[in-house]
Amino acid sequence: MVTGVSIRGTTRLIGIIGDPIAQAKTPAAVNPLFAARGADIVSVPLHVPAKDLPVIWAGLKAMPNLVGFGITLPHKQTAIDLCDSLDPVAARVGAVNLVRRERDGSFRGYQFDGKGFVRGLQSKGIRIEGRDALIVGAGGASVAIAFALIEAGANSITVSNRTVDKAEALAEAVNAEFGRKVAKVGRPEPEAGQLVINATSLGLHDTDALPLGADLLQPGMTFAEVIAQPETTRLLALAAAKGVETHSGMHMITGQADLTVDHICELWA
């Protein structure tokens, strides 16, 4: 049994691939949703080392009862070149977080990071419209979230990243898409009232360096994580102790779960 779901010979699989994968919360989020719909589909974690992604990808494609897989770090951007086709949002963002097997057996890449993150904020009543945001990190999740925040009415985005070129590329892409200067590059130094987002992998382990100084977070700001495991990162706990509104990465997973299940069930339920 997996989350109360019977595994049979007819059961279709949807994986979640990453390196590492122990932190993955997706199976626990989507399996009850598949079960509630009566879909004979279960999600399982698959540890796919980065160096082995092309070989394992070919193996996944050769399994007819695998109807897709979610993608987490570090594969979101490298998977782009392995997909047979891309949804327009995935192509625009340059990163994939769900691959669905289409009816012809091909693998098509989709991108729900941004929409899932925004849906998670909205579910908790956190204001986006008219607000300035600081995103720390410039990877696949950062790109998706930046686009989704502006679409949801955010006033501006500041991107901070150790590799400045990546931050500049993200800001330029957002500005080009929306036809106005809504994104810029800056330091990881929050300003009053900002929505502050850690979109890096720093926080998966207690020994990780902090992505920004906890002393810079002040009441009136919102600090949000993309990391879902641990559900309360060290920086999230430090922010909460200072009276800062906090938002766990688990809400992003929950926001993505409905989108993922809808998409898979559209073809395979």
DAMO-V26122 format. One record per pair of residues at least 4 apart in sequence whose ideal C-beta (glycine too) atoms are under 6 Angstrom apart, sorted by sequence separation. I is the first residue (numbers start at 1). J is the second residue. D is the distance in whole Angstrom. If there is no record, write none. Layout:
i->I j->J d->D
i->I j->J d->D
This chain:
i->7 j->11 d->5
i->25 j->29 d->6
i->26 j->30 d->6
i->27 j->31 d->6
i->52 j->56 d->5
i->53 j->57 d->6
i->71 j->75 d->5
i->75 j->79 d->5
i->86 j->90 d->5
i->102 j->106 d->5
i->112 j->116 d->5
i->127 j->131 d->6
i->138 j->142 d->5
i->150 j->154 d->5
i->178 j->182 d->6
i->190 j->194 d->5
i->217 j->221 d->6
i->232 j->236 d->5
i->256 j->260 d->6
i->261 j->265 d->6
i->264 j->268 d->6
i->265 j->269 d->4
i->34 j->39 d->4
i->48 j->53 d->6
i->71 j->76 d->5
i->86 j->91 d->4
i->121 j->126 d->4
i->137 j->142 d->5
i->149 j->154 d->4
i->161 j->166 d->5
i->203 j->208 d->6
i->232 j->237 d->5
i->239 j->244 d->4
i->60 j->66 d->6
i->90 j->96 d->5
i->102 j->108 d->5
i->161 j->167 d->4
i->175 j->181 d->5
i->190 j->196 d->5
i->202 j->208 d->5
i->217 j->223 d->6
i->227 j->233 d->6
i->240 j->246 d->5
i->34 j->41 d->5
i->121 j->128 d->6
i->135 j->142 d->5
i->202 j->209 d->6
i->239 j->246 d->5
i->16 j->24 d->5
i->48 j->56 d->5
i->71 j->79 d->5
i->99 j->107 d->5
i->100 j->108 d->6
i->159 j->167 d->4
i->175 j->183 d->5
i->225 j->233 d->6
i->174 j->183 d->4
i->202 j->211 d->4
i->16 j->26 d->4
i->99 j->109 d->5
i->236 j->246 d->5
i->31 j->42 d->6
i->135 j->146 d->6
i->146 j->157 d->5
i->159 j->170 d->5
i->200 j->211 d->5
i->225 j->236 d->5
i->31 j->43 d->6
i->98 j->110 d->4
i->159 j->171 d->5
i->171 j->183 d->4
i->30 j->43 d->5
i->96 j->109 d->4
i->171 j->184 d->6
i->198 j->211 d->5
i->97 j->111 d->6
i->98 j->112 d->6
i->171 j->185 d->5
i->97 j->112 d->6
i->27 j->43 d->4
i->80 j->96 d->6
i->97 j->113 d->5
i->133 j->149 d->6
i->223 j->239 d->4
i->79 j->96 d->5
i->168 j->185 d->5
i->231 j->248 d->5
i->77 j->95 d->5
i->93 j->111 d->5
i->167 j->185 d->5
i->76 j->95 d->4
i->90 j->109 d->5
i->231 j->250 d->5
i->76 j->96 d->6
i->90 j->110 d->6
i->24 j->45 d->5
i->76 j->97 d->6
i->90 j->111 d->4
i->133 j->154 d->5
i->138 j->159 d->6
i->223 j->244 d->5
i->228 j->249 d->4
i->53 j->75 d->6
i->84 j->106 d->4
i->89 j->111 d->5
i->217 j->239 d->5
i->227 j->249 d->5
i->228 j->250 d->5
i->84 j->107 d->5
i->85 j->108 d->5
i->86 j->109 d->5
i->87 j->110 d->5
i->131 j->154 d->6
i->132 j->155 d->5
i->138 j->161 d->4
i->204 j->227 d->6
i->221 j->244 d->6
i->222 j->245 d->4
i->223 j->246 d->5
i->224 j->247 d->4
i->225 j->248 d->6
i->226 j->249 d->5
i->21 j->45 d->5
i->50 j->74 d->5
i->83 j->107 d->5
i->128 j->152 d->5
i->129 j->153 d->3
i->131 j->155 d->6
i->132 j->156 d->5
i->133 j->157 d->5
i->134 j->158 d->5
i->135 j->159 d->5
i->136 j->160 d->5
i->188 j->212 d->4
i->203 j->227 d->5
i->214 j->238 d->4
i->219 j->243 d->4
i->225 j->249 d->4
i->57 j->82 d->5
i->71 j->96 d->6
i->128 j->153 d->6
i->130 j->155 d->5
i->196 j->221 d->6
i->210 j->235 d->5
i->217 j->242 d->6
i->219 j->244 d->6
i->228 j->253 d->5
i->5 j->31 d->6
i->21 j->47 d->4
i->71 j->97 d->5
i->83 j->109 d->4
i->128 j->154 d->5
i->156 j->182 d->5
i->157 j->183 d->4
i->158 j->184 d->6
i->159 j->185 d->6
i->160 j->186 d->6
i->190 j->216 d->5
i->143 j->170 d->6
i->160 j->187 d->6
i->189 j->216 d->6
i->193 j->220 d->5
i->194 j->221 d->5
i->195 j->222 d->5
i->196 j->223 d->5
i->197 j->224 d->5
i->198 j->225 d->5
i->199 j->226 d->5
i->217 j->244 d->5
i->3 j->31 d->4
i->70 j->98 d->6
i->113 j->141 d->5
i->117 j->145 d->5
i->138 j->166 d->4
i->146 j->174 d->5
i->150 j->178 d->6
i->158 j->186 d->4
i->160 j->188 d->4
i->192 j->220 d->6
i->206 j->234 d->6
i->2 j->31 d->6
i->3 j->32 d->6
i->11 j->40 d->5
i->12 j->41 d->5
i->14 j->43 d->5
i->15 j->44 d->6
i->16 j->45 d->5
i->17 j->46 d->5
i->19 j->48 d->6
i->138 j->167 d->5
i->5 j->35 d->5
i->10 j->40 d->6
i->19 j->49 d->5
i->69 j->99 d->5
i->114 j->144 d->4
i->118 j->148 d->5
i->203 j->233 d->4
i->11 j->42 d->6
i->15 j->46 d->4
i->17 j->48 d->4
i->19 j->50 d->5
i->68 j->99 d->5
i->113 j->144 d->4
i->114 j->145 d->5
i->190 j->221 d->6
i->68 j->100 d->4
i->138 j->170 d->5
i->150 j->182 d->6
i->203 j->235 d->6
i->68 j->101 d->5
i->111 j->144 d->6
i->114 j->147 d->5
i->115 j->148 d->6
i->67 j->101 d->5
i->114 j->148 d->3
i->118 j->152 d->5
i->5 j->42 d->5
i->2 j->42 d->5
i->26 j->70 d->5
i->95 j->140 d->3
i->95 j->143 d->6
i->93 j->143 d->5
i->93 j->144 d->5
i->17 j->69 d->5
i->136 j->188 d->5
i->12 j->65 d->5
i->13 j->66 d->5
i->14 j->67 d->6
i->14 j->68 d->5
i->15 j->69 d->4
i->16 j->70 d->4
i->17 j->71 d->6
i->18 j->72 d->4
i->12 j->67 d->5
i->14 j->69 d->6
i->18 j->73 d->6
i->134 j->190 d->5
i->142 j->199 d->4
i->141 j->199 d->5
i->134 j->194 d->5
i->132 j->194 d->5
i->133 j->195 d->4
i->134 j->196 d->5
i->135 j->197 d->5
i->136 j->198 d->5
i->137 j->199 d->4
i->77 j->140 d->5
i->137 j->200 d->4
i->76 j->140 d->3
i->131 j->195 d->5
i->135 j->199 d->5
i->136 j->200 d->6
i->136 j->211 d->5
i->136 j->212 d->6
i->141 j->226 d->5
i->126 j->222 d->6
i->73 j->201 d->6
i->120 j->251 d->3
i->120 j->252 d->5
i->117 j->252 d->5
i->120 j->255 d->4
i->116 j->252 d->5
i->119 j->255 d->3
i->116 j->255 d->4
i->116 j->256 d->3
i->112 j->256 d->5
i->112 j->259 d->5
i->98 j->260 d->6
i->68 j->264 d->6
i->67 j->264 d->6
i->67 j->268 d->4
i->25 j->228 d->5
i->25 j->229 d->6
i->23 j->229 d->4
i->29 j->253 d->5
i->33 j->257 d->6
i->29 j->254 d->6
i->39 j->265 d->6
i->30 j->257 d->5
i->25 j->253 d->5
i->29 j->257 d->4
i->33 j->261 d->4
i->30 j->260 d->6
i->39 j->269 d->4
i->30 j->261 d->6
i->14 j->264 d->6
i->12 j->268 d->6
